[in-house]
Amino acid sequence: LMLAVRGDDVIGMLHAGIHSEDICRLLDSEWKGGSRGYIALLCVDHDERKKGIGGALWERGGQYLQGTSDIIVDGQCLNIFYGNSDVPRAPFWGTPEGIGIDWGDGETRRFLAQQGFSARYRALHMEAAIGGASPSRDSFPLAEMRVDVIPNLLPIVGEGMDLAQRFPSPADFSSVVAMAGERVVAALTFYRMREVPGAPFAIYESMTAEEHRGRGIGKAVLARALDEMRRAGGTTCQVITIPDISHSAQHFYASFGFVPCAEWAIF
């Protein structure tokens, strides 16, 4: 963690880290070898910008990461400090994903472009009230399927529950699963962002097996999840979608009352 300090005030910071070669191979089976450096956090006080502080921090970070095979700006929650890749939870940024650059922040995006990094995607941050406006799960009957809610468990769509990843307490999330026999055909994991004002709920991931799509299963699972959030006293739910990857996801959530509330740059 590199800090820029004036007097007693921190006016900028950069957090850099290194993924070992073993971690890189675990994340990418075709990894070319060596470690990977990442920039996990970069921030300069707005009143202190355009004074070379960001550039100086970046240079210091580059010195620390010298010798790594390559360097990325970590916008995929792959670090243990600010993302939610290890367990569903509110990241440092207070959004459902570890995203920190507003799409409209052209100044920061231009700075990163000068370092050789361009945004890969524009993420759409959506929010919905869950006070009763969304469709009931009873609107989506599922023949020969059961829908269960299981705490502290991440199921694998297409597999049995015996392969689900279990987390001990105090993990604080639940998964709604649609089962056909002993096989998970759809799942949605949600959690409460207790660190965020208002403690909204957030969707960590939602997936339906490809051969079962278009039958209303995903909607039934989401409706059940919203029911559970409502019973727990939740008033809002947030999710982040990437229209360039899945345009249908935006329409899927919009059908439940989700509306855009922010846009983020993913690097």
N, C-alpha and C positions, 0 to 999 in steps of 0.2 A: 504494500500500500504506500504510494508516494503522495506526500502532502505538500501543497503550496501554502505557506503561512506568512501572514503579515501581522506582526505584533502577536496578539493572543487569538487572532481570527484565522481559521482555515478558509482560504479563498478558492481552493481547487484541490482535486484529488484524482488519482488514477490508480486502479487496482489491476494488477497483472498476475497471471498464474500460468502454470505449465501442466499440461496433461502428459503423463508418462507414455512411453511407447506401448506399454501393456494396455493402458486405458484407450489409446488411439486405436489399437487393433480390436479392442472390444467394441468400440463404436463404429468402426469401419473395417470390414474384413479384407478390403483391398488397400489398406493403409501402406504407404510406400516406405515407411520406416522412420525412426527417430521420434522425438517428442514434439508436441505442438504447443505453441504459446497462445495465450488469449488475453484480450483486454476485457475485463469483466465490468469495469466501472470507469467512467470519465465524466468529470463534472467541474465546471468553473463558475464561480459566482457571476451572475449576469452583469453586475456592475464592474466586474474585473476582466471582462472579455476584451479581445482585440489588443491585448498587451503582451502577447507572447507566452502567457502562462500555460495555456493548453499545449502549445508546441513544446515547451520545456518539459512538461510532464510526459508527453508522448515520447520525447527523446530519451528520457530517463527510463521509461517503460521498455523501450526498444533495447536499451543497454542490458536490462535485466533479462530480456527474452533472447538475447543474442545466443546463437547456437542451436535454437530450435529449428525444426524442419520448415515450419511456416507459422504465421501468426494470423489469428482471426479476431474479429470483434464478436464477442459471444452474445448473440441474440437468440440462442436456442436453448437456454436454460441448462447448459452442459457443465456449469460450474456449481460447486456445492455452497456458494456463498449467497447468491441472489436468485437463483432459479428455483423451479419446483420440480426438477426432474427426479429427485430422489424420493419424494413423497408429495402428494397433493397438499399444498399449503400456500398461503399468501406470500409471494416473493417480496423482495426488498422494495420493488417499485409500487406495490399496492394494486397490481392488476392481475388477472388470472394467468398471465405469463410473465417471464422475466424480460420485459420490454421497457426501455426507458427513454426512447427518442421519439418525440412527437413528430408526426409526418410534416407538420407545418413549421417545424424548427429548421428552416433552411440554413441557418447559420451553422448549426452543428453538423448537418448533413454535408455542407460544403467543406467544412474542416476535415471530416472523415474522408471525403472524396479526394482531398489533397494528399491524404495518407495512403490512397489506393483502395479505399473501401466504398462501395456503393450499396444502397439498400437493395436487397433481393426481392422483397415483397412489401406490399402495403397491407397491414393487418387492420381489420375492422373490429373495433371494440363495441359490443352490443350489450344492452341492459334491458331488463323487463321487470315490471312490477309483478309480484306473485301473490297479490292479495285476493285472487279469485277470478281474474279476467281470463286466464288461460283455459284451454279446453280441458275437460276432465279426462282422466285416463279411461273412464268407462266409454268414452266416445270412440275408442279404438279397441274393439274386442279382438282377442287373439285366440283363434281356435287351436287346440292341442298345444298350447304353450302356457307356461307359468312365468310370472314376473315376481322376482324376489328382491328384497333390499338387504344388503349385507354390509356391515361396518368393517372398516379397516382392511379392505381386500380389493386388489386390482385383478379382475378377471382377464383372461385372454380369449378374445372372440374366436370361435372356431374350435375351442378346446373344452375339456371338462373342467369343473371347478377344482379338481385335485391339482391342477397346474396353476391355479391363481396364486398371485403373490400376496402373502399375508403380512400385515404389519401389527406389531404389538401396541398396546396403549402406551403413550397418550396420542397416537395417531387419531386424527379427528376428521374422517371423511367416510362416505358411504358409496357403494356401487349398486345401481339398479341393473339387474340382469334379466334378460329374457332367455328362457331355457326351452329347447326342443329336445325332449328326452334328457340325456345327461350332457348335452352340448350347449355351450353359450352361443347364441346367435346374435345377440345385441347386448351392449353394455354402456352405461353412462355413469361416470364417477363425478361426484360433487362434494364440495367442502365449504366451510364458512371462513371468510377472510376476516378473522377477528381483529387483526391489526389495523384494518381499514376503518375509517369513521363510518358508523352505521352497520358495520359487520355484515356486508352483503354476502350472499352465497355466490359461488362461482362454479362453473363447469370445468373440470380438469380435462376430460376427454370423453368423446362419444363416438361409438362405432357400431355398425351393423354389418354382418357378414354379407358379402356381395350378392350371393345367390338368394338372399332373403330381403333385399332392398325393394322398395316400391310397394310394400304390403302394409305399411302403417306401423311396423314394429318399432322403428325409431321414434315415432311420435308417441306411441304408447309408453315407451320407456321414459321419454322426456316428461310426459304428462305425470307419470308416477313420481319422478324425481321432484317436480314442482309441488306436487301434493305433499311430499315428505318435507320439503323446505317450508311450506306453509304451516304444517303442523308443528314444526320446530320454532315458529314465530318469525320466520324470514319474511321480509317485505320486498326485497329485490334480488335478482340473480344476474350475473354477468358472464359473458363468454367472449372469446376472441376467435374470429374466423379470418381466413385468408381467401378472398374471392378469386385470386389468380390460381389457386390450387383447387378450390371447391366453390364454385359459384352457387351451387344448390344449397350449401350450408347456410348462406345468408338468408335465402328464402325460407329454408326450413325453420330457422329460429324466428324470422319475421312472422311466420304463421302463428307463433305463440306470443306475439306481442313484443318481441325484442326489437329495439330500435338502436341505430348507431349513436354512440356517445363520444367516441374518440377514434383517431386513426394513428397507427404506430408504424414506424419504419423498422423492418426486420433485416438485420445484416447477416 
